[in-house]
Amino acid sequence: MDIERLRAHCLTKKGAVEEYPFGPEYPVFKVAGKIFALLLLDIDPPWLNLKCDPLHAEVLRAYYPAIRPGYHMNKRHWNTLVLDGSVPEDELLSMVDDSYALVVVGLPRRRQFSG
């Protein structure tokens, strides 16, 4: 998947911002100060960390070899996707949407946004 398209998709989410707290090789996408996506661009192919429902995370990991437990994240609630083209783009974008939704649902009601 094209990294710029992925970035643009993340930024279409209401309240989403892109920050670089870990350096220029690691764009972090947040909503209300909480991470919903983290790109690792210093790896070839790049990796993408996304929040995921724990049961769904296990299913995705079993189905796609390019999906692994979250790198440097809570392995129960986060997946790392190796962006090698083996996960279909529509599935990948759906996982971004799910990650965003999971983060928003966890926010206090007054800070929640609808995607």
N, C-alpha and C positions, 0 to 999 in steps of 0.2 A: 504494500500500500504506500502511496505517496505520502511522505511525512507532512508536507504542507496541507494536503487535504485532511489528514488526521488532525492537525493543529486547528484548522478552520472548523472542523466538526466540533471539537471540544469547546471552541470559543463561541459556538452558536447557542450554547446552553445559557439560560438566564443566570446572570450574576457571575459567570465564569471569568476567571482571569488567568493569565499566564505569568508565572514568576520563575526566577532562577536562583533559589536559595542555596543550591548545591553546586553552582557553576554553570557556565554557558552550554555544557554538553548535556544538561539535565533539565529540560523544560518541565515545569510542574504546573498542572492545571488544578485550580482550586475554586470552590464555591463557599462563600462566607468563611474564608480562612481555612477550609478543610480540603485536603487533597482528594481528588477523584481520579486523576490520571498522572502518571509520571513516565516520561520518556527517557531512555538511556541511549543517547546518540553516539557515545564513544565506543560502542560495540558494533560489529558488522556481522550479521544484520542487526539493526537497532532492536531494543526491547521496549515493551510497554507494560507498566504495572497498572492494574485496574482492580478496584474493589469488586467483590463478587459474593453472592449468597453462598455459604459454605457447601451446601449439597449440590448446587449447580456448578460450583467450582470443581468438585470432584468429577462430575459428568464431563465437563469440558476437557479436563486433564486426561481423562480416559479416552476421549474421542480424538483429540488433536495432540499429536506429539510436540507441537510447538507451544503448547500451553503448559506451564509449570507452576508449582507453588511460588507465591510472591517472593521475589528477590529483595532482601532487606526489609521485608514487610511481614505482617502477621500472616503466616502461611495458610491459616484456616480461612481468612477473609479476603485474601488478595491473590491474584494470579499474575504471572509474568508471561506475556505473549512474545515469542520470538517473531519479529516481523519479516519472515522469510517468504511470505506469499502463500503459505500453505493454509492459512485460515482465510476463508472467503471474506471479501471486504464488507459485505452486508452483515455478516456475523460479527466481525470486529467492531463495526460501528454500533451494532446493537449492544455489544458488551460495554462500550463507552457509555451509551445511554443508561444501561443498567447500573453502572458504577456511579454515575452522576445521581441517579434516582436514589440509590442506597445512601449516599452521603446526605442528600437533601432531607430524606426521611429521618435521619438521625439528628438533624438540627432542631433547636428549640422552635416551636411553632411560629413564633414571631419572625424568625430568620429564614423560614422555608420559602423556596421559590417553586413555581411549577415550570417543568422543562418545556 
